[in-house]
Amino acid sequence: MEIEYGTLVTDKNGKTLGKVSYIIMDSWSGEPSKYMVRREKEDDAVFFTPEQIAEVTKKMVKLNMAIEELEQT
């Protein structure tokens, strides 16, 4: 399933990170290489790759990492 702008993103523990606000496309393959989530409460952004996604539904993306792990990468 394709991830769209505004899709809600949660970490593996169910903590809401925010919504997809930017999709970075690989210029060679034309496929998404990274996604950016603007975090309103922390006033920063988190990036994740397609490899860090555990599950995608129409309304939500669930990552296979906790937010603490994601911030270290």
C-alpha positions in Angstrom: 0.0 0.0 0.0 1.3 3.4 -0.9 2.0 5.9 1.9 0.4 9.3 1.4 1.0 12.8 2.8 -0.9 13.2 6.1 -0.8 9.5 7.1 -0.5 9.0 10.8 2.8 7.4 11.9 3.3 5.4 15.2 6.3 3.6 16.6 6.4 -0.1 17.4 5.0 0.7 20.9 2.0 2.6 19.5 3.3 6.1 20.4 2.1 8.6 17.9 4.9 10.5 16.1 2.9 12.7 13.8 1.8 12.7 10.2 3.9 12.2 7.0 4.7 15.7 5.8 7.4 15.0 3.2 8.3 12.1 1.0 11.8 11.9 -0.4 12.0 10.1 -3.8 15.0 8.2 -5.1 15.8 10.0 -8.4 17.2 6.8 -9.9 14.4 4.3 -9.2 11.5 6.8 -8.6 10.6 4.9 -5.4 10.3 6.6 -2.0 13.7 6.4 -0.1 12.7 8.3 3.1 9.7 9.8 4.8 9.6 12.8 7.1 7.3 13.2 10.0 6.9 16.7 11.6 6.6 16.3 15.3 4.5 19.2 16.6 5.1 18.8 20.4 8.9 18.4 20.1 9.2 21.0 17.3 11.4 18.8 15.2 11.3 16.1 12.5 11.9 12.4 12.3 13.0 10.6 9.2 12.3 6.9 8.5 13.1 4.6 5.5 10.9 1.9 3.9 12.9 -0.7 5.7 11.8 0.7 9.1 8.1 0.2 8.3 6.4 -2.8 10.0 2.8 -2.2 8.8 0.9 0.1 6.5 -2.8 0.6 6.5 -5.0 3.2 4.7 -5.0 5.4 7.8 -1.7 4.6 9.6 2.0 3.6 9.3 3.5 1.5 12.1 7.3 1.4 12.4 9.3 -1.5 13.5 11.4 0.7 15.9 10.6 2.7 19.0 11.0 6.4 18.7 14.2 6.3 20.9 15.8 3.8 18.5 14.8 5.9 15.5 16.3 9.1 16.9 19.6 7.3 17.3 19.9 6.4 13.6 
